[in-house]
Every structure is written in structure tokens, then in C-alpha cells.
């Protein structure tokens, strides 16, 4: 198994990564959509970089299902003098996933999101 790394700076870049990972796993859009509890049309829009109003939770669920790790890199240059408040919630803080009972226990706790 090889590791594929790519820089993603746009919705289109993310969509390409999702499509490539889905195809590498031999999944159809319909199969992946069922696994993540989303309409196939939404997944198609995501893969084409055209999804609007999409929930970050749904996007993170999609990445998790495909085994895509999301890394965030930023510079502390020009950052405010105050320290950001960081809370790493427990897995139990995550709401239960409606379509995958194991999701709440497998997604790293730092991916918690409040939008539905």
C-alpha cells in the first residue's frame, strides 16, 4: 500500500482527492453515499468541487470512510498575542452517527463539529 499526499487548496482539489480515493477502494458513488448517509447527488457535487452549504461533519465523515487524513498547517506569523483556547473533547462528546453506529467511536475526537 502506498501513501498518496496532495496539497488541497480548493473545493475542486478536495473533490479530486475524494473521487480518486473512492475509485482506489473500488466503491461506486452510490456505495460510498450509503456508507456516509448522504445522497449520491451530494457526493457527486463534492467530487466535482461544486458542493455548497455542505456540512463539515458530512465532509469529515466522507474523508474518514475513505481513509483520508486531514492535516491543517498554518503559520503563527502575524498571530494575535493571545493563545488560542484548545479543547480536545472525548469521543463520548460526539453525537451518534445516524447511519453508522461505530462512526462516533472511530473518528478522532478532534474532528468534532457542531453542525449537522
C-alpha positions in Angstrom: 0.0 0.0 0.0 1.4 3.4 -0.9 0.7 6.7 0.7 -0.5 9.5 -1.6 -0.1 13.1 -0.5 -1.5 16.1 -2.2 -1.9 19.7 -1.4 -5.6 20.7 -1.3 -6.4 24.4 -1.6 -9.8 24.4 -3.2 -13.1 22.6 -3.2 -12.1 21.1 -6.6 -8.8 19.8 -5.2 -10.7 18.1 -2.3 -13.2 16.7 -4.7 -10.5 15.1 -6.9 -8.9 13.5 -3.8 -12.2 12.1 -2.7 -13.0 10.7 -6.1 -9.5 9.2 -6.5 -9.7 7.6 -3.0 -13.2 6.2 -3.7 -12.1 4.7 -7.0 -8.9 3.2 -5.4 -11.2 1.4 -3.0 -13.5 0.1 -5.8 -16.6 2.0 -4.5 -19.3 3.5 -6.6 -20.7 6.9 -5.6 -23.9 5.1 -4.5 -22.0 2.7 -2.2 -20.0 5.5 -0.6 -23.1 7.7 -0.2 -24.9 4.9 1.6 -21.9 4.3 3.9 -21.8 8.0 4.9 -25.6 8.5 5.0 -25.6 11.2 2.2 -27.4 11.5 -1.1 -25.4 10.3 -4.1 -26.1 13.7 -5.7 -24.3 15.4 -2.8 -21.3 13.2 -3.2 -21.2 13.9 -6.9 -21.2 17.6 -6.2 -18.4 17.2 -3.7 -16.3 15.2 -6.2 -16.8 18.0 -8.7 -15.9 20.7 -6.3 -19.4 22.2 -6.5 -21.0 21.4 -3.2 -22.5 24.4 -1.4 -23.8 24.6 2.1 -22.3 21.2 2.8 -21.8 20.2 6.4 -18.2 19.9 7.6 -19.4 16.9 9.6 -20.5 15.2 6.4 -17.3 16.1 4.6 -15.2 14.8 7.5 -17.3 11.6 7.6 -16.6 11.1 3.9 -12.8 11.6 4.4 -12.9 9.2 7.4 -14.7 6.5 5.4 -12.1 6.7 2.6 -9.2 6.6 5.0 -8.2 10.2 4.1 -6.3 12.0 6.9 -6.9 15.7 7.0 -3.9 17.8 8.2 -4.1 21.5 8.9 -1.0 23.6 8.6 -0.8 27.3 9.4 1.8 29.9 10.3 1.9 31.6 13.7 3.4 34.7 12.0 1.1 37.7 12.5 -0.9 35.7 15.0 -2.6 37.6 17.9 -0.7 37.7 21.2 -3.3 35.6 23.0 -3.1 31.9 23.0 -5.9 30.0 21.3 -8.2 28.0 23.5 -7.9 24.4 22.8 -10.3 21.7 24.0 -9.9 18.1 22.9 -13.3 16.6 23.5 -13.7 13.0 24.4 -15.1 10.6 21.9 -18.3 10.4 24.1 -18.9 14.1 23.3 -19.5 13.3 19.6 -23.1 12.9 18.6 -24.1 9.4 17.5 -24.0 8.9 13.7 -27.4 8.1 12.3 -26.1 5.7 9.6 -23.0 4.2 11.2 -23.1 3.3 14.9 -19.4 2.8 15.0 -18.6 6.2 13.5 -18.7 8.1 16.8 -16.2 5.7 18.3 -13.8 5.6 15.4 -13.5 9.2 14.3 -10.7 11.0 16.2 -12.2 13.3 18.8 -10.6 16.4 17.4 -12.8 16.2 14.3 -15.9 17.1 16.4 -18.2 19.6 14.7 -21.4 21.1 15.9 -23.1 21.5 12.6 -25.4 18.7 11.4 
